[in-house]
Amino acid sequence: MSYIDRDKVSLPEIVGHLRDHYSVYEGGLLHWLFPGKELEDGLRVLFDDDACLKMSQCIVEMGVAEIFVEDGGAKKQCEAESDAERNVSDFEDELVDMEEKMSEDDVVEASSQ
């Protein structure tokens, strides 16, 4: 488990902590699990600092964010796929799906007292 101050939450900070525990391959995507949701419908993509800020706002005080890594390195090692198939990414499709699923009602604002 890694600890990051809320005012320092950013994509490079999260990736840096991840690299302390795991070899991160180029092309791998980070996802976080929206609180109270299941893996099937609650994963959100961490694609920039704004997404990291939204994640931070959804986590209550003393709560944790569950972050998952989609390993891009595993696809590169598959010899059965052509070069074109190996370079295909569903990143853009996932962003559109995420925007459709995530409405204002899903966001929970956390306040510190």
C-alpha positions in Angstrom: 0.0 0.0 0.0 1.3 3.5 -0.9 0.3 6.7 0.8 0.0 9.9 -1.1 -1.1 13.3 0.4 -4.3 14.6 -1.3 -2.5 17.8 -2.4 0.1 15.7 -4.2 -2.2 13.3 -6.1 -1.2 13.3 -9.7 -0.7 10.7 -12.4 3.2 10.9 -12.2 3.0 10.6 -8.4 0.8 7.5 -8.6 3.0 5.9 -11.3 6.1 6.6 -9.2 4.6 4.8 -6.2 3.5 2.0 -8.5 7.1 1.6 -9.8 8.2 1.1 -6.2 6.3 -2.2 -6.2 5.8 -3.3 -9.8 7.5 -3.1 -13.2 5.3 -0.8 -15.3 5.3 -1.5 -19.0 4.8 1.3 -21.6 1.2 1.3 -22.8 -0.3 0.0 -19.6 -3.4 1.8 -18.3 -4.2 2.6 -14.7 -7.8 2.2 -13.5 -9.4 3.0 -10.1 -12.5 1.4 -8.6 -15.2 3.8 -7.8 -16.3 3.3 -4.1 -19.2 1.0 -3.7 -19.0 -0.4 -7.2 -17.9 -3.8 -8.5 -15.1 -4.5 -11.0 -17.6 -5.1 -13.8 -19.1 -1.6 -13.7 -17.0 0.6 -11.4 -13.5 0.9 -13.0 -12.5 4.4 -14.1 -9.4 5.2 -16.2 -6.6 7.3 -14.7 -5.5 9.1 -17.8 -4.4 12.5 -16.5 -4.1 14.7 -13.4 -7.8 15.8 -13.6 -8.9 12.1 -13.4 -6.6 11.7 -10.4 -8.2 14.7 -8.8 -11.7 13.3 -9.4 -10.6 10.1 -7.8 -9.3 11.9 -4.8 -12.5 13.8 -4.4 -14.5 10.5 -4.4 -12.5 8.9 -1.6 -13.8 9.7 1.9 -11.4 10.8 4.6 -9.3 7.9 5.8 -10.4 5.9 2.8 -8.3 4.2 0.1 -8.4 4.2 -3.7 -8.1 0.8 -5.2 -5.9 1.2 -8.3 -5.5 -1.5 -11.0 -2.9 -1.8 -13.8 -3.9 -3.0 -17.3 -0.6 -4.6 -18.3 0.4 -3.5 -21.8 3.6 -5.6 -21.7 1.7 -8.9 -21.8 0.2 -8.1 -25.3 3.7 -7.3 -26.7 4.9 -10.8 -25.9 2.2 -12.6 -27.9 3.7 -14.0 -31.1 0.3 -15.1 -32.6 -0.8 -11.5 -33.2 0.3 -9.3 -36.1 2.2 -6.0 -35.5 -0.9 -4.0 -36.3 -3.0 -6.0 -33.8 -0.4 -5.6 -31.0 -0.5 -1.8 -31.4 -4.3 -1.5 -31.2 -5.5 0.2 -28.0 -9.1 0.5 -26.6 -8.1 3.6 -24.7 -10.3 6.0 -26.7 -13.3 3.6 -26.5 -12.8 3.3 -22.8 -12.7 7.0 -22.3 -16.0 7.4 -24.1 -17.5 4.6 -22.1 -16.2 6.2 -18.9 -17.7 9.6 -19.7 -21.1 8.0 -20.5 -21.2 6.0 -17.2 -19.9 8.7 -14.9 -22.6 11.2 -14.3 -22.7 14.0 -11.7 -24.8 11.7 -9.5 -21.8 9.3 -9.3 -19.4 11.9 -7.9 -19.3 12.1 -4.1 -17.5 15.2 -2.8 -15.4 14.7 0.3 -14.9 17.6 2.7 -12.3 18.0 5.4 -13.2 19.5 8.7 
